[in-house]
Amino acid sequence: MSWTKGKRGPLAALAVCVLLPLGAVACTTGEAHGGAVSSSPVGKVLDETDTTGRNLREVPRKNAPEVAVEVTEDPAGGWDVRLAFRHFGCSAPGARPAAVTGRGFVRLFVDGRRVARLHGPAYRLGADAVPHGTHQITARLYADDGTVWAVHGKPVESSADITVSDAETGKAGTGTAVPDAAGAGPRTSRART
C-alpha cells in the first residue's frame, strides 16, 4: 500500500489520538518533563519543606498517617527501634514514585541527622550511632514520591529520647513516643538506667 497525502491525514490523526492519552498519563506520574512530579489528588503539596528540604504533603487530620516510635537497648549492643503505624503502610523498596494515600517509607533521624530509610517497622541502631549523652530518635513519614506527610503544616513524625548513661558498659535508657490523644503531637517519655 502506498502512502498518499489523502491517506496520511486520517492515519496521522489516529496516531495522535492514540499517543496523546499516553503522554497525558506520563505527565501526571512525573515521568515526563525531566522527572518533575506534578500535583497529585492525594493531599496538597505545600511550599514549606522539612529539615531535609522535602516538600510537605498536607492531608486532613482525620485518617492522616501516624507513627509512634519505641527505642530499647539491645543486649548485644546498640538499640532496637520499633515503629507502630496508624493509617499508614510501608511500600516495598523500589515502589513507583507516586503519592498513594497512607503509603510510603520512613526516614529515621538521630539528633536531626538522617541515618536510615525504612520500609518496615523495625531497625537496629548501632551503638556507635548514639554515643554517651541524651539523643533524640525521630521517625518521619514520607510518600513514595519523596514528599513528607503533614498535618496542619507539620511533618508527621514521632520522637523518643534515649540517654546513654555509661558509655563504657553500654547501658542505655529506653524511650517511647506515642501520638498525643488530642492530636497535638507526640508525647515522649524517658527512662534512664
Number of C-alpha atoms within 10 A of each C-alpha: 3 6 7 8 8 8 10 12 11 11 11 11 11 11 11 12 11 11 11 10 11 11 12 11 12 13 17 15 19 18 15 15 10 8 12 12 18 14 13 15 9 15 18 15 20 15 10 14 17 15 10 10 10 15 20 26 27 23 20 12 12 8 12 17 23 25 23 24 26 26 25 19 21 17 10 9 16 20 23 18 23 17 20 15 15 13 13 19 19 20 19 14 13 7 12 12 17 20 24 16 18 23 20 27 27 26 17 24 17 19 15 13 13 14 14 14 16 19 16 16 16 15 17 15 22 14 18 9 11 21 17 16 12 17 19 17 27 23 27 23 29 28 24 22 17 18 24 31 30 28 20 10 16 16 21 23 25 25 30 25 22 26 21 22 17 14 13 8 9 18 19 27 20 22 24 24 24 20 19 12 9 7 10 8 17 22 15 19 15 15 13 13 10
